[in-house]
Amino acid sequence: MSCTLLNSLFESLTQLDQVERQINQLSVSEIARSLPDMPPNRQGLILLLLEEAKAIAVFRQLQVRDQAKLMQEMDVPEVIWLLTALRPVECRQIFANLPAAMREEFVTAMMSEFCHATSTLRYIIAYSL
């Protein structure tokens, strides 16, 4: 399958839920083969439209350089979601292929998320005792 099918789905369907349903019917290997040939903005959208397990499976089948390119097109919260679903060794490989400024941005955002979650947890524990 070429990226033509995925591109045609975007052009022929106007409702995002229809696109989501159609994309999720494709196999992981079909999507992974076609994704790198698509425009970067559509790659991230396709990954987000996939069911979580399928999105992770597709991402894992991509070459590390394609994974890094895709992550550069995604927003930080989306990347954090993706990184938390991957194994540490996979994250290290991807991080090694990202520009330094982007690595810093992700680390800063993840630290902020961690601090917020910790603060919320402390609040819940303090007021539930």
C-alpha positions as CSV (number, residue, x, y, z in Angstrom):
1,M,0.0,0.0,0.0
2,S,1.3,3.4,-0.8
3,C,0.6,6.7,1.0
4,T,-1.8,7.5,-1.8
5,L,-4.6,5.5,0.0
6,L,-4.0,7.4,3.3
7,N,-3.9,10.7,1.4
8,S,-7.1,9.9,-0.5
9,L,-8.9,9.1,2.8
10,F,-8.1,12.6,4.0
11,E,-9.3,14.2,0.8
12,S,-12.4,12.1,0.3
13,L,-13.8,12.1,3.8
14,T,-14.9,15.2,5.6
15,Q,-15.7,13.9,9.0
16,L,-12.8,13.1,11.3
17,D,-14.6,10.2,12.9
18,Q,-15.0,8.6,9.5
19,V,-11.3,9.0,8.8
20,E,-10.5,7.6,12.2
21,R,-12.7,4.5,11.6
22,Q,-11.2,3.9,8.1
23,I,-7.6,4.4,9.3
24,N,-8.1,2.0,12.2
25,Q,-9.2,-0.7,9.8
26,L,-5.8,-0.7,8.1
27,S,-3.1,-3.1,9.3
28,V,-0.2,-1.9,11.4
29,S,2.3,-2.8,8.7
30,E,0.4,-1.0,6.0
31,I,0.3,2.2,8.0
32,A,4.0,1.9,9.1
33,R,5.1,1.4,5.5
34,S,3.1,4.4,4.2
35,L,3.6,6.9,7.0
36,P,7.1,8.1,6.2
37,D,6.1,9.0,2.7
38,M,3.3,11.3,3.9
39,P,3.4,15.0,4.7
40,P,4.7,15.5,8.3
41,N,1.5,17.2,9.5
42,R,-0.6,14.2,8.4
43,Q,1.8,11.7,10.0
44,G,1.2,13.0,13.5
45,L,-2.6,13.3,12.9
46,I,-2.8,9.7,11.7
47,L,-0.9,8.5,14.8
48,L,-3.3,10.4,17.0
49,L,-6.3,9.0,15.2
50,L,-5.2,5.4,15.8
51,E,-6.3,3.4,18.7
52,E,-3.6,3.6,21.4
53,A,-2.2,0.1,21.1
54,K,-2.2,0.4,17.3
55,A,-0.5,3.8,17.4
56,I,2.3,2.4,19.5
57,A,2.7,-0.6,17.3
58,V,2.9,1.6,14.2
59,F,5.4,3.9,15.8
60,R,7.6,0.9,16.9
61,Q,7.7,-0.3,13.3
62,L,9.1,3.0,12.0
63,Q,12.8,3.5,11.5
64,V,14.4,5.5,14.4
65,R,15.1,8.5,12.1
66,D,11.4,8.5,11.0
67,Q,10.3,8.2,14.7
68,A,12.4,11.3,15.5
69,K,11.1,13.3,12.6
70,L,7.5,12.4,13.5
71,M,8.1,13.5,17.1
72,Q,9.4,16.8,15.9
73,E,6.1,17.5,14.2
74,M,4.0,16.6,17.3
75,D,3.1,18.9,20.2
76,V,4.9,18.3,23.5
77,P,1.9,16.7,25.3
78,E,1.4,14.2,22.4
79,V,5.1,13.3,22.5
80,I,5.0,12.8,26.3
81,W,2.1,10.5,25.9
82,L,4.0,8.5,23.3
83,L,7.2,8.4,25.3
84,T,5.4,7.1,28.4
85,A,4.1,4.2,26.3
86,L,7.6,3.2,25.0
87,R,10.3,1.2,26.7
88,P,13.3,3.2,28.1
89,V,15.7,1.7,25.5
90,E,13.4,2.9,22.7
91,C,13.2,6.4,24.2
92,R,17.0,6.6,24.4
93,Q,17.4,5.7,20.7
94,I,14.8,8.3,19.7
95,F,16.3,11.0,22.0
96,A,19.7,10.4,20.5
97,N,18.2,11.4,17.1
98,L,16.5,14.6,18.3
99,P,18.0,18.1,18.2
100,A,19.4,19.2,21.6
101,A,16.8,22.0,21.9
102,M,14.0,19.6,21.4
103,R,15.3,17.2,24.0
104,E,15.5,20.1,26.5
105,E,12.0,21.1,25.7
106,F,10.7,17.6,26.3
107,V,12.6,17.2,29.5
108,T,11.4,20.5,30.9
109,A,7.8,19.7,30.0
110,M,8.0,16.2,31.5
111,M,9.5,17.7,34.7
112,S,6.7,20.2,34.9
113,E,4.1,17.4,34.4
114,F,5.8,15.3,37.1
115,C,5.8,18.2,39.6
116,H,2.2,19.0,38.9
117,A,1.2,15.3,39.3
118,T,3.2,15.0,42.5
119,S,1.6,18.2,43.9
120,T,-1.9,16.9,43.1
121,L,-1.1,13.6,44.7
122,R,0.1,15.2,47.9
123,Y,-3.0,17.4,48.0
124,I,-5.3,14.3,47.6
125,I,-3.4,12.4,50.3
126,A,-3.3,15.3,52.7
127,Y,-7.1,15.9,52.5
128,S,-8.1,12.3,52.5
129,L,-6.6,11.4,55.9
